[in-house]
């Protein structure tokens, strides 16, 4: 295994960090791209592990954006998205998702 350029970061024609640098993404955005890109490809972690990490970075980015644009957070309690399986709607901005395992 190559520790400098591991396989789980080399899935396409360019490496993830080259894309992050090229797009001039910040720390939070770069980590979102990194974890989404490698989800399910790193032998030592489940896909859900990386998706939850990406979720944590997205959550932090959303909070930072809200804090930067307005002094008080909007009431998002009524915002929801319908799940793909047709069951009850879920909150669009859950406070946090903990892995039950």
Buried (B, 14 or more C-beta within 10 A) or exposed (E): EEEEEBEBBBEEEEBBEEBBEEEEBEEBBBBBBBBBBBBEBBEEBEEEBBBBBBBBBBBBBEEEEBEEEEEEEEEEEEEEEEEEEEEEEEEEBEEEEEEEE
